[in-house]
Amino acid sequence: MYFNIEEKIDARFKFRLLKPFGPRIGHIKLNDPFIKKMLDLTDFIINDSKRENFGKHLAGRIREEPKITIGLLKQEGLYQQICNFQNKYINSVFPEGVYMNGKYRQVKTDIVSSWIVSQHEGEYNPPHWHDSCTISSVMYLKIPEYTPRNIAYKEETDGNIDFINGACIPHTQLEDPIKSFVPKVGDMFIFPARLIHCVHPFLGPGERRSVAINGFHLMKMDD
């Protein structure tokens, strides 16, 4: 009877986990027309003998990381849609806007750089963050079939993207500092540029193609 009473008492209380601190990761599932347009654009750039390799500015141990110019994104009608994705993320983090000088102000976003990550067997991205921006994102256009490593007692993590926040010890500090995702074609992740992240290498033929985008969010000061 004692335990029945306790269960009834507990049922009257509602629990909600609040997340007021720490980085938020936005996830968008891209539709087929958008994916096709991005594939056509990235195919065009990769096949262009005059493409600019953006890799000298990047952390990736990857041979092919061609730049996507802002002008080309605008020309193909993709710039504003990507800004809309960024705006959706920012408005989800700050639904009322950013409080400044006695009022809440809405924010807008702009793209500052974008590039293709054409990753092949053995290539990877070490832990890093992005500077000269406030928002980063990655969208996935091609995911090959990886060759399993078949290591006993180990899960397959080839091609995963990890987000790393802090260096605390899981469980004992009530935080898990690493979140790993298995990307699928059409996945897009948006996150604070300062959030450390990395990409695992993989075995097998084929291309793991993604597009990375950096942006800024700024408060609208015209009101």
Stockholm file with secondary structure:
# STOCKHOLM 1.0

chainA/1-223         MYFNIEEKIDARFKFRLLKPFGPRIGHIKLNDPFIKKMLDLTDFIINDSKRENFGKHLAGRIREEPKITIGLLKQEGLYQQICNFQNKYINSVFPEGVYMNGKYRQVKTDIVSSWIVSQHEGEYNPPHWHDSCTISSVMYLKIPEYTPRNIAYKEETDGNIDFINGACIPHTQLEDPIKSFVPKVGDMFIFPARLIHCVHPFLGPGERRSVAINGFHLMKMDD
#=GR chainA/1-223 SS CHHHHHHHHHHTCCCCCCCCSSCCCEEEECCHHHHHHHHHHHHHHHTCTTCCBGGGGSCCBCSBCBBCCHHHHHHTTCHHHHHHHHHHHHHHHSTTCEEETTEEECEEEEEEEEEEEEECTTCBEEEECCCSCSEEEEEEEECCCCCCCCCTTCCCCTTCEEEECCCCCTTTTSCCCEEEECCCTTEEEEEETTSEEEECCCCSSSCEEEEEEEEEEEECCCC
#=GC SS_cons         CHHHHHHHHHHTCCCCCCCCSSCCCEEEECCHHHHHHHHHHHHHHHTCTTCCBGGGGSCCBCSBCBBCCHHHHHHTTCHHHHHHHHHHHHHHHSTTCEEETTEEECEEEEEEEEEEEEECTTCBEEEECCCSCSEEEEEEEECCCCCCCCCTTCCCCTTCEEEECCCCCTTTTSCCCEEEECCCTTEEEEEETTSEEEECCCCSSSCEEEEEEEEEEEECCCC
//
